[in-house]
Amino acid sequence: MSDDEIVMYNGENKYFVGSSLMFMIPGFYGLYHKEYYLAPSLIIGSLISINYWRNPKYGIRRNMDYIYVNSIIPYYMFNIFLIPSITSQVLLSSLYGMGAMLFKKAYNEYHKKNRFWYMYHLGMHSVFYTGHSLLLYWSIFPPIS
């Protein structure tokens, strides 16, 4: 294994490719409903993530994934507060906060060489998928406040 490779113990990257692909579902749903702001960002993010996870290595593809995700976070956070329902805002903020904690846990476990670090990262994908789907849905069909 070379220094530029991300440690995968049993081909776990295939799970990341699959979970990254799932983000296209709400993206295309949003495009179908003429939502042209959040929806394209999900599709673009999904494509960047799939490109990285199909053969995870340090380099340009990882940098693209890292930069894209970190640059889009403020956009999603801003859009939470465009939803007119305080309950929805709290729920979405909680989901994104939980996702951030799962990412930190995955990062720590990876560096401890825990071979199950990827479970936390997949958990983060699941929580963010839920948050992104709800945010997109409520952007199209705002809940009653």
C-alpha positions as CSV (number, residue, x, y, z in Angstrom):
1,M,0.0,0.0,0.0
2,S,1.4,3.4,-0.9
3,D,1.3,6.5,1.3
4,D,-1.3,8.2,-0.8
5,E,-4.0,5.4,-0.3
6,I,-6.8,5.7,2.3
7,V,-6.8,2.6,4.5
8,M,-9.7,0.3,3.6
9,Y,-9.7,-3.1,5.3
10,N,-12.2,-5.0,3.3
11,G,-13.2,-2.9,0.3
12,E,-15.5,-0.7,2.4
13,N,-15.3,2.1,-0.2
14,K,-18.0,0.3,-2.1
15,Y,-20.4,1.3,0.6
16,F,-19.4,4.9,0.3
17,V,-19.9,4.8,-3.4
18,G,-23.4,3.5,-2.8
19,S,-24.3,5.9,-0.1
20,S,-22.9,8.8,-2.2
21,L,-25.1,7.7,-5.1
22,M,-28.1,7.9,-2.8
23,F,-27.7,11.7,-2.6
24,M,-28.8,11.9,-6.3
25,I,-32.3,10.8,-5.4
26,P,-33.3,14.0,-3.6
27,G,-31.3,15.9,-6.2
28,F,-33.3,14.7,-9.1
29,Y,-36.5,14.9,-7.1
30,G,-35.7,18.6,-6.6
31,L,-34.9,19.2,-10.2
32,Y,-38.2,17.5,-11.2
33,H,-40.0,20.0,-8.9
34,K,-38.0,22.9,-10.4
35,E,-35.8,23.5,-7.4
36,Y,-32.6,24.8,-9.0
37,Y,-30.5,25.7,-6.0
38,L,-30.1,22.9,-3.5
39,A,-30.9,20.1,-5.9
40,P,-28.0,20.7,-8.3
41,S,-25.6,21.0,-5.3
42,L,-26.7,17.5,-4.2
43,I,-26.1,16.0,-7.7
44,I,-22.7,17.7,-8.1
45,G,-21.6,16.7,-4.5
46,S,-22.7,13.1,-5.2
47,L,-20.7,12.9,-8.4
48,I,-17.6,14.3,-6.7
49,S,-18.0,11.9,-3.8
50,I,-18.5,8.9,-6.0
51,N,-15.4,9.9,-8.0
52,Y,-13.4,10.0,-4.8
53,W,-14.7,6.9,-3.1
54,R,-14.4,4.6,-6.1
55,N,-10.6,4.5,-5.5
56,P,-9.9,6.6,-2.4
57,K,-6.4,8.1,-2.4
58,Y,-5.0,11.4,-1.2
59,G,-4.7,13.7,-4.1
60,I,-6.8,15.9,-6.4
61,R,-10.0,13.8,-6.1
62,R,-9.9,13.9,-2.3
63,N,-9.1,17.6,-2.3
64,M,-12.1,18.2,-4.6
65,D,-14.4,16.2,-2.3
66,Y,-13.0,18.0,0.8
67,I,-13.2,21.5,-0.7
68,Y,-16.7,21.0,-2.1
69,V,-18.2,19.6,1.1
70,N,-16.6,22.3,3.2
71,S,-17.6,25.1,0.9
72,I,-21.2,24.0,0.6
73,I,-21.9,23.6,4.4
74,P,-22.6,27.3,4.9
75,Y,-25.0,27.3,2.0
76,Y,-27.0,24.5,3.6
77,M,-26.9,26.1,7.0
78,F,-28.2,29.4,5.5
79,N,-31.0,27.5,3.7
80,I,-32.1,25.9,7.0
81,F,-33.2,29.4,8.2
82,L,-35.2,30.1,5.1
83,I,-37.6,27.3,6.2
84,P,-40.5,29.1,8.0
85,S,-41.0,26.5,10.7
86,I,-38.9,26.8,13.9
87,T,-39.5,23.1,14.5
88,S,-38.1,22.2,11.1
89,Q,-35.1,24.5,11.7
90,V,-34.3,22.8,15.0
91,L,-34.7,19.3,13.5
92,L,-32.4,20.1,10.5
93,S,-29.9,21.8,12.8
94,S,-29.9,18.7,15.1
95,L,-29.4,16.3,12.1
96,Y,-26.5,18.3,10.8
97,G,-25.0,18.6,14.2
98,M,-25.3,14.8,14.7
99,G,-23.7,14.3,11.3
100,A,-20.8,16.5,12.3
101,M,-20.3,14.5,15.5
102,L,-20.3,11.2,13.5
103,F,-17.7,12.6,11.1
104,K,-15.5,13.6,14.0
105,K,-15.9,10.1,15.5
106,A,-15.1,8.5,12.1
107,Y,-12.0,10.7,11.8
108,N,-10.8,9.8,15.3
109,E,-11.4,6.1,14.8
110,Y,-9.6,6.1,11.5
111,H,-6.5,7.6,13.1
112,K,-6.7,5.1,15.9
113,K,-6.7,2.4,13.2
114,N,-10.1,1.0,14.2
115,R,-11.1,-1.0,11.2
116,F,-14.8,-0.1,11.8
117,W,-14.2,3.7,11.4
118,Y,-16.2,3.5,8.2
119,M,-19.4,2.7,10.1
120,Y,-19.4,6.1,11.7
121,H,-18.7,7.7,8.3
122,L,-21.6,5.8,6.8
123,G,-23.8,6.9,9.7
124,M,-22.8,10.5,8.8
125,H,-23.9,9.9,5.2
126,S,-27.2,8.5,6.4
127,V,-27.9,11.5,8.7
128,F,-26.9,14.0,6.1
129,Y,-29.0,12.2,3.5
130,T,-32.0,12.6,5.8
131,G,-31.2,16.2,6.5
132,H,-30.6,17.1,2.9
133,S,-33.8,15.3,1.8
134,L,-35.9,17.2,4.4
135,L,-34.3,20.5,3.6
136,L,-34.9,20.1,-0.1
137,Y,-38.5,18.9,0.5
138,W,-39.3,21.8,2.8
139,S,-37.7,24.2,0.3
140,I,-40.2,23.0,-2.3
141,F,-43.2,22.5,0.0
142,P,-42.7,24.8,3.1
143,P,-44.2,23.4,6.3
144,I,-46.8,25.4,8.1
145,S,-45.1,27.5,10.8
